[in-house]
């Protein structure tokens, strides 16, 4: 799919709301853009790390209690190292033993009790590795408190997860439904072929009619996609429809 790629029903959707208190000055806008870009890159790394950790756990299992396998520790440390290489504050904390040791123990406890690896590991890593935003988990499936255009976008991605091309295509403007990536047939064919279905990780309001969706999926045995896209909504006959989806990064 050229305009979108994607990740959740039982994977509670995390609404990542940046404090969009942008002033009118050029410097304020520049700072906001840098903050959004940094958040996107960190979220991308976390999504990749979650996918790899949970795949490793599925393949190799894990020890009980606070211990994690060498493979899982390796995936976690690679993710931490990537984040520490970005323009984040307190870089030293990410690579310190005092930081990584307790995080490995916390992750081991999560893996020992979890029934939903991606949801619980994602929440733990967001809590510990996302230094620049507050997070507020909301309910699963169609999340409580999500309404209007946001609920349309959420329903679209939930339909992609089910490979429900008919429902997903019906939420797009009519002129893009017959052929191309938004047609019911192509949506169903692509998303039903995934070895691990699309998981919606986050949905963030950019403005009144634009939303940033963050997601992951697996195609084949090893290829993990983790990316994000901007979804634009328009009104047609007093009803909202998805007009376009612009992939920001990822596969």
Buried (B, 14 or more C-beta within 10 A) or exposed (E): BEBBBBBBBEBBBBBBEBEEEBEEEEEEEEEBEEBBBBBBBBBBBBBBBBBBBBBBBEEEEBEEEBBBBEBBBBBBBEBBEBBBEEEBEEEEBBBEEEBBEEBBBBBBBBBBEBEBBBBBBBBBBBEBBBBEBEEEBBEBEBBEEBEEBBBBBBBBBBBBBBBBBEBBBBBBBEEBBEEEBBBBEBBBEBBEEBEBBBBBBBBBBBEEBBBBBBBBBBBEEEEBBBBBBBBBBEEEEEEBBBBBBEBBBBE
